[in-house]
Amino acid sequence: MSKTEDTVPDGLMPADVLASTTPVAVYGYARAKAGKAAELEAAIRQIIPIVRTEEGYEQYSVHTSKEQPGAFAFYERWSSGADIARHVQQPHMQDYFGKIADLVDGDLEAEWLWPLSS
């Protein structure tokens, strides 16, 4: 696993993720600010079908918890580091990141993962 401290250009992804020519995955977590859970969920629901059409997409799932309303767990799997790098640079993702900036409490959390076998 890689932590985001080992990052390149704007701290978005670790260098080993970007260099990967094999599948990479990320587990992410976001919490909505008080009173913003419905807005954050709507933004997430809107982006899911768009992401699933992108080149290199393998899986993009988002889950929530009944015990923690406004908490969202993301699991993304991409064919390579280049694919996920391209994903976050898409105009619709840049719009999404801008939209959720005022909805998320604190920073988005990310843990980078690789399959045990490919």
N, C-alpha and C positions, 0 to 999 in steps of 0.2 A: 504494500500500500504506500501511497505517496501523500505527503502532507503539502498543503499549499505554501509552506515556507520555502520550498525548493522550486521557485517559480521563475518564469521568463516574462518578457514584456509586461503587461500591466497586472501581473499577479494572478491572472485568471487560471492558468493551468501549469502544472509542473512540467519541466523540460522533458522528462522521460515519457510523459503522456503524449506530448506533441510529437516526439520522435518515434512513437510506437507504430510499427507496421502491422501489428496484430491487434485483435479486438481489445478495446479498453472500455471500462465502465466507471460510472460515478454514482455514488449514493449521496444524495443531497437532502438537506432538511431546512425548512423555512417555517417561521412562526409569524402569524399575522399580528400587526399592532392591534390594540384594543379597539373594537368597533369596526375593524377592517377585514374580518374573516370572509365575509360574503364577497367583497370586492376582489380579494386575492384569489379566492376559489374561482370566480368568474374569469379572471385573467388566465389562470392556469387551464381551465377547461377550454378556453378559446384557443390556446396555443397548441394543445395536444395533437389535434388532427393535422395541423400544419407541419409540426415537427416530424410526424410519422410519414411524410412524403419526401423527406430529405434524403439525398444521396448518403449512403453509409449508415443510415439508421438501421438498427437491429431491434432495439426495444426502448420504449419510453413509457414508463408507468408512474403514476402518481397515486399515493394513498393518503388517507387521513385517519384520524383516531377519534372515536366517540368520547374517549376519556380526556382528550386534549383538543377541543374545538379550536380551529384556526391553525392547527399544526399540520404540515404537509411533508411527506417523505417522497423523494423522487428516486427512481432508479432508471439510469440511461445506459445503454450499451451501443457502442459505435464500432464499425469495422476497423478503424485505425485512429491514430491521433490526428491525422490530417482531416478526417471526417468530422470529428468533434470540434476541431478548431474552426472549420468552415461553418459548422452549425452555429456557434456562438457569434459569428460575424454576419450572419444573415440579417437583412433589414428587419424582418419580423421579430427576430430575437432581440435586436437592439431596441426596438419599440417596446417589447415586452419587459426587458430589464429596466427601461426608463419608467414604465408604468408601475412596476411593482416596487420601485425604490421607496416610495412613500407608504407602501402597504406592509412591508416586512419589518418586523421588530428585530433589530440587530442585523448582523451579517448573515448571508446565506452560508450554510455549512456544507462542505464537500469532502468526501473521502474517495480517493481514486483507487480503482480495483482492476486486477487482471484475472482472467480465468486460470484455474489450475491446469487445465488442458485446453488446447484449441481445437 
